[in-house]
Amino acid sequence: MAEVMKEEKLLETMSPIMTVNKLSLFYGEKQALFDINMSFYKNEITALIGPSGCGKSTLLRSINRMNDLISSVKITGGISYKNENIYGANTDTVDLRKEIGMVFQQPNPFPFSIYENVVYGLRLKGVRNKAILDEAVETSLKASNIWDEVKDDLHKSALGLSGGQQQRVCIARVLAVNPDILLLDEATSALDPISSGKIEEVLLELKKEYTIIMVTHNMQQASRISDRTAFMLMGKLIEYEKTSSIFLNPREKETSDYVSGKFG
Ligand SMILES: Nc1ncnc2c1ncn2[C@@H]1O[C@H](COP(=O)(O)OP(=O)(O)OP(=O)(O)O)[C@@H](O)[C@H]1O
């Protein structure tokens, strides 16, 4: 009990790595996010949950400005990260996306070797030194728990790997550029339960060094691995709390109905 209270106290006193301030987002005329306010914390996994179309991916993509790639998008409010609004004029979105990397639902390795997939971002940065590249490949593949499976096949195509292995290579590709925050958009939903479990183990290890924000439809997954959970509905953030509170003692009726499977 004392340990639990100590942990709760610690969670409450931590300062956020990123804060979303009054964020609203429109796709043309359609408003997809309504006045979102929330903070994310270092070395935690935050899960975004809610029924299809509630805005989880939109919110996730706002965090590294992936939505900028859609011309109809208009955003109000902001997101502060490292004392700057990422929507301010000073933000270089290419740099931002290196610091805040993203892993997608479908594993999307490039049609190159495993090695070239992992070093892709470093090559773009102009890194040529083979020793540095080799080191990054080994470290990143180890961190995504796939090194032992591929270390003898680094120069074979990543497309020859299973879906779960491809997804871990995609995580390694993000890690190689040394990000701060990892965004995962339903990164295990296309995988079988064993591959999905391996990714969950990887995420639990990675949170010791990184901050992880993930969209998931899988409530068991959110309750198993996340520290905090945000429940969204129709573009609004309904409730955002420690994961145990959301699942065991939700404040809002909508949250309670959703986590108990009454809708969604
Ligand atoms: N590129 C887009 N152009 C127009 N509307 C969009 C676009 N992307 C998403 N939307 C709309 O914004 C709303 C939120 O979508 P979003 O994909 O963020 O929801 P979600 O909660 O991630 O859904 P899912 O769980 O099904 O992936 C939906 O109504 C969706 O139709």
Ligand as a Chemical Component Dictionary entry (heavy atoms), coordinates in Angstrom:
data_LIG
# 
_chem_comp.id                   LIG 
_chem_comp.type                 NON-POLYMER 
_chem_comp.pdbx_formal_charge   0 
_chem_comp.three_letter_code    LIG 
# 
loop_
_chem_comp_atom.comp_id 
_chem_comp_atom.atom_id 
_chem_comp_atom.alt_atom_id 
_chem_comp_atom.type_symbol 
_chem_comp_atom.charge 
_chem_comp_atom.model_Cartn_x 
_chem_comp_atom.model_Cartn_y 
_chem_comp_atom.model_Cartn_z 
_chem_comp_atom.pdbx_ordinal 
LIG N1  N1  N 0 -7.614  12.927 -43.926 1  
LIG C1  C1  C 0 -8.846  13.124 -43.445 2  
LIG N2  N2  N 0 -9.716  13.927 -44.103 3  
LIG C2  C2  C 0 -10.971 14.149 -43.616 4  
LIG N3  N3  N 0 -11.440 13.597 -42.478 5  
LIG C3  C3  C 0 -10.628 12.794 -41.802 6  
LIG C4  C4  C 0 -9.287  12.511 -42.233 7  
LIG N4  N4  N 0 -8.714  11.669 -41.347 8  
LIG C5  C5  C 0 -9.649  11.443 -40.394 9  
LIG N5  N5  N 0 -10.787 12.113 -40.672 10 
LIG C6  C6  C 0 -12.022 12.132 -39.838 11 
LIG O1  O1  O 0 -11.688 12.602 -38.546 12 
LIG C7  C7  C 0 -12.367 11.836 -37.553 13 
LIG C8  C8  C 0 -11.327 11.224 -36.609 14 
LIG O2  O2  O 0 -10.579 10.243 -37.335 15 
LIG P1  P1  P 0 -9.385  9.446  -36.690 16 
LIG O3  O3  O 0 -8.805  8.586  -37.768 17 
LIG O4  O4  O 0 -8.489  10.372 -36.007 18 
LIG O5  O5  O 0 -10.149 8.552  -35.631 19 
LIG P2  P2  P 0 -9.664  7.272  -34.839 20 
LIG O6  O6  O 0 -10.228 7.381  -33.489 21 
LIG O7  O7  O 0 -8.199  7.124  -34.962 22 
LIG O8  O8  O 0 -10.396 6.117  -35.649 23 
LIG P3  P3  P 0 -9.943  4.600  -35.895 24 
LIG O9  O9  O 0 -9.930  3.971  -34.556 25 
LIG O10 O10 O 0 -11.055 4.066  -36.761 26 
LIG O11 O11 O 0 -8.621  4.607  -36.579 27 
LIG C9  C9  C 0 -13.206 10.819 -38.295 28 
LIG O12 O12 O 0 -14.510 11.332 -38.415 29 
LIG C10 C10 C 0 -12.553 10.723 -39.640 30 
LIG O13 O13 O 0 -13.480 10.387 -40.640 31 
# 
loop_
_chem_comp_bond.comp_id 
_chem_comp_bond.atom_id_1 
_chem_comp_bond.atom_id_2 
_chem_comp_bond.value_order 
_chem_comp_bond.pdbx_ordinal 
LIG N1  C1  SING 1  
LIG C1  N2  SING 2  
LIG C1  C4  DOUB 3  
LIG N2  C2  DOUB 4  
LIG C2  N3  SING 5  
LIG N3  C3  DOUB 6  
LIG C3  C4  SING 7  
LIG C3  N5  SING 8  
LIG C4  N4  SING 9  
LIG N4  C5  DOUB 10 
LIG C5  N5  SING 11 
LIG N5  C6  SING 12 
LIG C6  O1  SING 13 
LIG C6  C10 SING 14 
LIG O1  C7  SING 15 
LIG C7  C8  SING 16 
LIG C7  C9  SING 17 
LIG C8  O2  SING 18 
LIG O2  P1  SING 19 
LIG P1  O3  DOUB 20 
LIG P1  O4  SING 21 
LIG P1  O5  SING 22 
LIG O5  P2  SING 23 
LIG P2  O6  DOUB 24 
LIG P2  O7  SING 25 
LIG P2  O8  SING 26 
LIG O8  P3  SING 27 
LIG P3  O9  DOUB 28 
LIG P3  O10 SING 29 
LIG P3  O11 SING 30 
LIG C9  O12 SING 31 
LIG C9  C10 SING 32 
LIG C10 O13 SING 33 
# 
